[in-house]
Amino acid sequence: MAYSEDHIALAAEYALGTLDTEERAQVEAMMAVDKDFTAMVQAWEHKLGILNQMVGSVEPRAEVWDRIRTAVGHSEPQGPLMLPDAPRPPPAVPEVETPAVVDTSNLIRLSALARRWRNIATLTTAIAAALVAMIAVGVYQPDLLPEAIRPKPRTQVVEVKAPAAPTPPSAQYVAVLQKEGGSPAFILTVDAATKDFTVRKVGAAADPGKSFELWLISDKLPRPRSLGVIGDGDFTARPVLASYDTDTIKTATYAVTLEQAGGSPDGNPHSAPVYTGKLIETVPPAAPTPPR
């Protein structure tokens, strides 16, 4: 049910306790027959209950009670109540025309409405101030709040990641590819962990229209396997050894043949090896770190 502003103001003032006897009786009569209005009054009482929780009881001092008794005339024993004599009726006067009575009901109603809304404005300001105070207390001194409205402590989980352990260096192998008794033509380097290889050109030069091609020769394989054409630059790097096991890589013979430009067309060498060599270990694998 939709209520007017007057009804909402009445409910708020009833909860606040600022109504006179007649207005309180009116509100209680409405609550007896209207459940929705009763719920609205209870909602106001719940909102204003926070103010009661934040203010403790204070016992007035003894002199305050003495002043109250003096103000109401109870500080001394009272004498018997004396009623004044009834006034004599005035002499009869000729009947005159009674002036018209001005209807002031609207003025009284507007005055009551203004007073009511002033009370509501004061109430709203008090609630806002109480909420601000409650928020500030909850942030800086939550222990001062009642248990029911005290904010729950928040637990924040922070994940701390330990720095990754550095990767230990892997074993390194080198083969010097040369003619028997001749000077080095290429230096082949193989990383045991990644199985990548790098060919460093030292003193070899291919004939015009020809290309150097690197081969892997092993007793475990039925024929030589091409590892690709060696480029014209000083370094040629390839990852093609990943398909071979470590033992085959370490025990194989590496040979260089002179092929047509661009390498062998059918995957087979077409000339005798020009340079050969075998891998030797130059950097051993890192020893495992003992547990702490």
C-alpha positions as CSV (number, residue, x, y, z in Angstrom):
1,M,0.0,0.0,0.0
2,A,1.3,3.5,-0.9
3,Y,1.4,5.9,2.0
4,S,1.4,9.7,1.9
5,E,4.3,11.8,3.2
6,D,2.2,12.6,6.3
7,H,1.9,8.8,7.1
8,I,5.6,8.3,6.7
9,A,6.4,11.3,8.9
10,L,3.9,10.1,11.5
11,A,5.6,6.6,11.6
12,A,9.1,8.2,11.9
13,E,8.1,10.6,14.7
14,Y,6.3,7.8,16.5
15,A,9.5,5.7,16.5
16,L,11.5,8.8,17.5
17,G,9.0,9.6,20.3
18,T,8.2,13.2,19.4
19,L,4.5,12.9,19.0
20,D,2.0,14.3,21.5
21,T,-0.7,12.1,23.1
22,E,-3.3,12.6,20.5
23,E,-1.0,11.9,17.6
24,R,0.4,8.8,19.3
25,A,-3.1,7.5,19.8
26,Q,-3.8,8.1,16.1
27,V,-0.7,6.1,15.1
28,E,-1.5,3.2,17.4
29,A,-5.0,3.0,16.1
30,M,-3.7,2.8,12.5
31,M,-1.1,0.1,13.6
32,A,-4.0,-2.0,15.1
33,V,-5.8,-2.2,11.7
34,D,-3.0,-1.9,9.2
35,K,-0.2,-4.4,9.1
36,D,1.8,-2.6,6.4
37,F,1.7,0.6,8.5
38,T,2.9,-1.4,11.5
39,A,5.8,-2.8,9.4
40,M,6.8,0.7,8.4
41,V,6.8,1.9,12.1
42,Q,9.0,-1.2,13.0
43,A,11.3,-0.4,10.1
44,W,11.8,3.1,11.5
45,E,12.4,1.7,15.0
46,H,15.1,-0.6,13.6
47,K,16.9,2.2,11.8
48,L,16.8,4.4,14.9
49,G,17.8,1.5,17.2
50,I,21.4,2.0,16.0
51,L,21.5,5.4,17.7
52,N,20.5,3.7,21.0
53,Q,23.3,1.1,20.6
54,M,25.9,3.9,20.2
55,V,24.8,5.9,23.3
56,G,25.2,4.4,26.7
57,S,23.0,5.1,29.8
58,V,24.1,8.1,31.9
59,E,22.9,8.4,35.5
60,P,22.1,12.1,36.2
61,R,23.9,13.7,39.2
62,A,22.0,14.3,42.5
63,E,21.8,18.0,42.1
64,V,20.0,17.6,38.8
65,W,17.1,15.8,40.5
66,D,17.0,18.5,43.1
67,R,16.7,21.2,40.4
68,I,13.9,19.2,38.8
69,R,12.0,18.9,42.1
70,T,12.4,22.6,42.7
71,A,11.2,23.4,39.2
72,V,8.0,21.4,39.6
73,G,7.3,22.7,43.1
74,H,8.0,19.5,45.0
75,S,11.0,20.7,47.0
76,E,8.6,21.7,49.9
77,P,5.4,20.2,51.2
78,Q,2.5,21.6,49.3
79,G,-0.5,23.3,51.0
80,P,-4.1,22.5,50.4
81,L,-5.4,23.3,46.9
82,M,-7.5,26.4,47.0
83,L,-9.9,27.0,44.2
84,P,-10.9,30.6,43.3
85,D,-14.5,31.7,43.7
86,A,-16.6,31.3,40.7
87,P,-17.0,34.7,38.9
88,R,-20.4,36.3,38.9
89,P,-22.2,36.3,35.6
90,P,-21.9,39.6,33.7
91,P,-25.0,41.8,33.3
92,A,-27.1,41.1,30.3
93,V,-26.2,43.2,27.3
94,P,-28.2,43.7,24.1
95,E,-27.7,41.0,21.5
96,V,-25.3,42.0,18.8
97,E,-24.4,40.3,15.5
98,T,-21.5,37.8,16.0
99,P,-18.6,38.4,13.6
100,A,-17.7,35.6,11.1
101,V,-15.3,33.1,12.5
102,V,-12.1,32.7,10.4
103,D,-11.3,29.1,9.4
104,T,-7.8,28.5,10.6
105,S,-7.8,24.7,10.2
106,N,-5.6,24.9,7.1
107,L,-3.1,27.1,8.8
108,I,-2.9,24.8,11.8
109,R,-2.5,21.8,9.5
110,L,0.3,23.5,7.5
111,S,2.0,24.5,10.8
112,A,1.8,20.9,12.1
113,L,3.1,19.6,8.7
114,A,6.0,22.1,8.8
115,R,6.9,21.0,12.3
116,R,6.7,17.4,11.4
117,W,9.1,17.8,8.4
118,R,11.5,19.8,10.5
119,N,11.6,16.9,12.9
120,I,12.1,14.5,10.0
121,A,15.0,16.7,8.6
122,T,16.5,16.7,12.1
123,L,16.1,12.9,12.3
124,T,17.7,12.3,8.9
125,T,20.6,14.5,9.8
126,A,21.1,12.6,13.0
127,I,21.0,9.2,11.2
128,A,23.5,10.4,8.6
129,A,25.9,11.7,11.3
130,A,25.5,8.4,13.2
131,L,26.3,6.4,10.1
132,V,29.4,8.5,9.4
133,A,30.5,8.1,13.0
134,M,29.9,4.4,12.9
135,I,31.9,4.0,9.7
136,A,34.8,6.0,11.2
137,V,34.7,3.9,14.4
138,G,34.5,0.7,12.4
139,V,37.6,1.6,10.4
140,Y,39.8,3.0,13.2
141,Q,38.5,1.4,16.4
142,P,36.1,-1.4,15.6
143,D,36.4,-2.8,19.1
144,L,34.2,0.1,20.4
145,L,31.2,-1.1,18.3
146,P,28.6,-3.6,19.6
147,E,29.3,-7.2,18.6
148,A,26.3,-7.4,16.3
149,I,27.5,-4.5,14.0
150,R,31.2,-5.0,14.4
151,P,32.9,-5.5,10.9
152,K,34.3,-9.0,10.4
153,P,38.1,-9.1,10.0
154,R,39.2,-9.8,6.4
155,T,41.9,-12.3,5.7
156,Q,44.0,-11.6,2.6
157,V,46.1,-14.4,1.2
158,V,49.3,-13.2,-0.5
159,E,51.1,-15.7,-2.7
160,V,54.9,-15.3,-2.6
161,K,56.6,-16.9,-5.5
162,A,60.2,-18.0,-4.9
163,P,62.6,-17.2,-7.7
164,A,63.1,-20.1,-10.1
165,A,66.3,-21.9,-9.6
166,P,68.8,-21.2,-12.3
167,T,69.2,-23.9,-14.9
168,P,72.5,-25.7,-14.5
169,P,74.7,-25.6,-17.6
170,S,74.5,-28.7,-19.8
171,A,77.3,-30.7,-21.2
172,Q,79.0,-29.3,-24.4
173,Y,80.6,-31.4,-27.2
174,V,83.0,-30.2,-29.9
175,A,84.3,-31.9,-33.1
176,V,87.0,-30.5,-35.3
177,L,86.2,-31.4,-39.0
178,Q,89.4,-31.6,-41.1
179,K,91.3,-33.6,-43.5
180,E,93.6,-36.2,-42.1
181,G,96.7,-34.4,-41.0
182,G,95.4,-31.1,-42.3
183,S,94.3,-27.8,-40.6
184,P,90.7,-27.5,-39.3
185,A,88.1,-26.6,-41.8
186,F,85.0,-26.5,-39.5
187,I,84.3,-26.7,-35.8
188,L,81.1,-28.4,-34.8
189,T,79.6,-27.6,-31.3
190,V,76.7,-29.7,-29.9
191,D,74.6,-28.8,-26.8
192,A,73.7,-32.0,-24.9
193,A,70.5,-30.6,-23.4
194,T,68.9,-29.1,-26.5
195,K,70.8,-31.2,-29.1
196,D,71.2,-28.1,-31.2
197,F,74.5,-27.8,-33.1
198,T,76.5,-24.9,-34.5
199,V,79.0,-25.2,-37.3
200,R,81.8,-22.6,-37.3
201,K,83.6,-22.1,-40.7
202,V,87.3,-21.9,-40.1
203,G,89.3,-22.4,-43.3
204,A,87.1,-24.1,-45.9
205,A,85.9,-22.6,-49.1
206,A,83.5,-24.3,-51.5
207,D,84.1,-24.4,-55.3
208,P,81.8,-22.2,-57.4
209,G,78.5,-23.9,-58.0
210,K,79.1,-26.3,-55.1
211,S,77.9,-26.5,-51.5
212,F,79.2,-28.1,-48.3
213,E,76.8,-30.5,-46.7
214,L,77.1,-32.0,-43.2
215,W,76.4,-35.7,-42.6
216,L,76.0,-38.0,-39.5
217,I,77.5,-41.5,-39.9
218,S,76.7,-44.2,-37.3
219,D,76.8,-47.9,-37.0
220,K,73.3,-47.7,-35.6
221,L,72.0,-46.2,-38.9
222,P,71.7,-48.0,-42.2
223,R,73.1,-45.0,-44.2
224,P,74.5,-41.5,-43.6
225,R,71.9,-38.9,-42.6
226,S,72.1,-35.4,-43.9
227,L,72.2,-32.6,-41.3
228,G,71.8,-29.9,-43.9
229,V,73.8,-27.6,-46.1
230,I,76.5,-25.5,-44.4
231,G,75.7,-21.8,-45.1
232,D,78.0,-19.2,-46.6
233,G,78.3,-17.3,-43.3
234,D,80.8,-17.9,-40.6
235,F,78.2,-19.7,-38.4
236,T,75.4,-22.2,-39.2
237,A,73.0,-23.3,-36.4
238,R,70.5,-26.1,-36.7
239,P,68.2,-28.0,-34.3
240,V,68.0,-31.2,-36.4
241,L,69.7,-33.6,-33.9
242,A,66.6,-33.7,-31.6
243,S,65.4,-36.9,-33.4
244,Y,68.6,-38.9,-32.4
245,D,69.4,-40.4,-29.1
246,T,72.3,-39.1,-27.0
247,D,74.5,-42.1,-27.4
248,T,74.2,-42.0,-31.2
249,I,75.0,-38.2,-31.2
250,K,78.1,-38.7,-29.0
251,T,79.6,-41.7,-30.9
252,A,78.8,-40.8,-34.5
253,T,81.3,-39.6,-37.1
254,Y,80.5,-36.2,-38.6
255,A,81.5,-35.7,-42.3
256,V,81.3,-32.9,-44.8
257,T,80.9,-33.6,-48.5
258,L,81.0,-31.3,-51.5
259,E,77.6,-31.4,-53.3
260,Q,75.9,-29.5,-56.0
261,A,74.6,-26.0,-55.1
262,G,71.8,-26.3,-52.6
263,G,72.8,-29.8,-51.4
264,S,72.1,-33.4,-52.3
265,P,68.9,-33.7,-54.2
266,D,68.0,-37.3,-53.0
267,G,69.3,-37.3,-49.4
268,N,72.4,-39.4,-50.2
269,P,76.1,-38.1,-50.4
270,H,77.4,-37.8,-53.9
271,S,81.1,-37.5,-53.1
272,A,83.6,-38.9,-50.7
273,P,83.9,-37.1,-47.3
274,V,86.1,-34.0,-47.6
275,Y,86.4,-33.3,-43.8
276,T,85.5,-35.6,-40.9
277,G,85.7,-35.6,-37.1
278,K,84.2,-37.0,-33.9
279,L,82.7,-35.2,-30.8
280,I,84.7,-34.8,-27.6
281,E,83.3,-33.4,-24.3
282,T,84.6,-30.0,-23.5
283,V,82.2,-28.9,-20.7
284,P,80.9,-31.6,-18.4
285,P,77.3,-31.4,-17.1
286,A,76.7,-29.6,-13.8
287,A,76.7,-31.8,-10.7
288,P,73.2,-32.0,-9.0
289,T,72.8,-29.6,-6.1
290,P,72.5,-31.5,-2.7
291,P,69.2,-30.9,-0.9
292,R,69.3,-28.4,1.9
